Amino acid sequence: MKSVSDLRVQIFADGADKSSILELYRLSHIKGFTTNPTLMRATGVKDYEGFALDLLATIQDRPISFEVFADEESEMEGQARHIAAWGQNVFVKIPVMNTRGIPTYDLVNSLSAGGIQLNITALLTLEQVRSVCNSLRGEVPAYISVFAGRIADTGRDPVPLMREAVLMANDANAQLMWASPRELLNVFQADEIGCHVITATTDILKKLALVGKDLHKFSQETVQMFRRDALKSGYSLPIAVREVLELVPANGRRTVNR
């Protein structure tokens, strides 16, 4: 099994808790950051731009993505250009479509042609990946975020799709991002197929410490956890005394079942 240091896939932290982000920023294996309005709302962020600029005051040497939230293309473009001006390491997240299902490929083309670094997000199909790749200008850095975890949520194996998407991204001189992973195993799956980036929330990133852990010891620790939590909760059960039964077999000799 590979160690974390041997992985080729870049690990980005996905979240909107300032203290957690800055703590992860101190780790050399965290190569970038992503966030979105849903995560920001969940952590109680009230000032979108203020939150972003606060992070960028510290994080200046690794890519970080912030998303537009307008729904009309003209407004999306205006927000994108505003966000892009926040820093040279900023990537602007553009959803692959608006809320009415209208693709944003023309906007992606326009922004990419204008030199804006993009992170096209919420893709779930190869058709979307192909169209985004055709819309990008290869000389401008871009991420293509395929929500592999959401694909898996529908009962589909995302690995074959992601493997093909990597090839498309390579041809477009873009980087494929495995988004919304559901377990640490996804990091190794992404690495195996040559995916460029995987973005993960803090709960998954914490499990990196388990990589290569001895499974027998892990089993014992699991049993210890069950025991510890039962005692802390004050659970109790009566211990039944096993009855001793005398059995008389066909040969007439008595035996005792102990």
N, C-alpha and C positions, 0 to 999 in steps of 0.2 A: 504494500500500500504506500502511495506517495505521502510525504509529509506536506504540510501547508507551504513550506518554503520551496518545495519542488513543483508546485502547481504552476502551469502556464497561464491559466485563466486569471484575469484580474478580478479582485474582489472589491466591490463597491458597497458601502453602507447605505441602507435605505431607511430614512426616518426623519423625524422633525423635532426631536427632543434635543435642545441645544447642549446640555451637559453631556449626554450620551455621544453626540456627534463629536464634540471636542475631545472626549476621552478616546474615541476610536481614532481620531486624527493623530494621536500619539503613536499609533501602531503602524509599523512600516508595511505590513501586509495589506492594509486597507488603502487601496490605490485611488479611490474617488468616492463621491457621495451623490445620492439622488434623494429627492423628496417630491411631494405632490400635495395639492390642496386638501385631500382627504386626511393624509397623515398630519398635516399642520393643524387642521381643525380638531383632530383627536387629541392633540397635545395642548390645545388651548391657545394657539397662536392667533392673535388679533390683528397685528400689523404685518401684512405679507412682506412688503418691501423692507420694513424695518428689521424683520427677522432675517431676511436674506442678507442684507448689508452687514448685519451684526456678525453673521457667520463668515462672510467674506473678509471681514477685518482680520480674521485669523487664518482662514483657509484660502491661501493664494497660490499654492503650488500643486494643487491636485484638481482634476475636473469636478465640477459640481453642477447639477442640473436643477433648474427651476422651471415650473410649468406655466404656460398661459392658461387662463380660465375663461376667456371670452368665447362666444359661440359663433359669431359672424367672422368671416374671413378677414375683412378689413380691420376689425378690432383685434383679432388674433395677431395680425401683422404688426399693428401698433404696439401691442403688449410685448411681442417678441423682440422688436427693436429696442424697446425700453429696457427689457431684462438683459439683453446682450451687452448693453452699455455698462452693466454693473462690474464687469471684470473680464480679463483675458481668459480666465479659466472657467468661465460660465458657459454652459450649454443650455439652450432654450428647448424645453420639452413642448413638442407640438403633437396633440393627439392625431391619430391616423384619420379620424373623421370628426365631424361635429355631432351634436346630440341628435340631429335629424338624419344621421347616416350619410351625410355628404362628404366624400373623401377630401382630404386637404393636400393632395398631391401637387396641385398648382402652387399652393402657398409654400410647400416644402421646396419646390424648385426655385421659386422667387427668392426666398430667404437664403437658400444655399448659394444661389448665384450672387447674392449680395454679400457673401463672406461670413454669414452668421453660422456659428457652430450649433448644430441641432441634435436633439435627442427625440426621435420620432417614437411615440409611445402608444401602448395599448393595442399592438398588433397581435392577431391570433391565427392568421392564415398565411400560407405561402403566396397567395395572390397579392395580399397586402405587402408582403416583403418585396416581391418582384416590382410592384408599382412604386414603392418608396425608393428602391434602388435605382430605378429608371429616372426618378425625379431629382436625385441628389447630384451635386457637382463634386466629383471625386477629389478635387484638390482641397476641399473644405472639410475639416474633421466632422464626423457625424456618428452617432450611435443609433442603432435600430433596436428598439426594445420590444421583444416578443414575450408575451406573458405566458411562459411555459407552464407555470403553476395553474393558471386558469384553464389551460388546455387540459391538463391532467385532471382538474376538477370535473371535467365532462366525461371522464372515463377513457380518454384517448391518451396514448403514450406520446409525449411531446418529443422524445429523443429523435425519431426519424425526421420529423418536421424541422427540428432545430439543426440537425446535421445538414440538411439541404439548404436551410437558410444561411448557414455559415458560408457555403460556397457562393451564394448570391451576394452576400455582404462583401466577401473578398473581391469579387469581380467589380463591385461598385466602390472599392477602396473605402469601405465603411466598416464599423465594428459592430458585431452582433452582441446584444446584451440579453442574457437569460434573466428575465424579470419574474417576479412573484414566485420564487422557489418555495417549496413546501417543506423541505427537509435538507439536512446537511449533505445527504447523498447526491443531491442535485449539483452541488459544487463539483464533485468528482465526475459526474456525468457530463457537465458542461466542459470540463477540462479535457475529457477523453475525446470529445467530438471536435475540439479545436475552437470552441466558442471563445470570443475575445474577452467578454466581461460577464460576471454574474453579480447581480445586486441583491442584497439580503438584509432583512431586518435584524435588530439586535438579538432577538431570541434565537435565531439561527446562527448568528455570528458567535454567540457564546459557546456553541457546541463545537467550535473549532478546537477547543482545548481537549476534546474527546478523541480526536483523530489518532488512530493507532492504539487506543487504550486496550489493555488486556481484558478479554471478554469474561474470563473466569472471575477476575477481580470486580468487574462491572456487575456481574451477576450477584456476587456477595454484597456489594454496596447497595444493590437494589433491595435485597432481602433486609439488610440493616435499616434501610429507609422505611420499609413497611413496619418493621418492629418499632422503630423509634417513633413514628407518627401515631401508631396505635397506643403506645404508652403515654405520649404527650396529650392525646385526646382523652385519656382516662377510660378507655374501653375495658370491659371485663366480661368474661364468660365463665360459667361454672364448668369445672373440669369433671366430666363424668367418669365414674369408676367402672372399669371394664369388668363385666361379670365373667367368672370362671365357669365354663360349661363342661360337664362330664359327657363325653360322647361314648356310646356303646356301639362299636362296629359290628359287622356281621359275624366276626369270629368270636364275639363274646368278651373279648378283652377290653378293659376300660382304659381309655387314654384321656389325658387332660389337655385341653386346648389352652395354651397360655398366650 
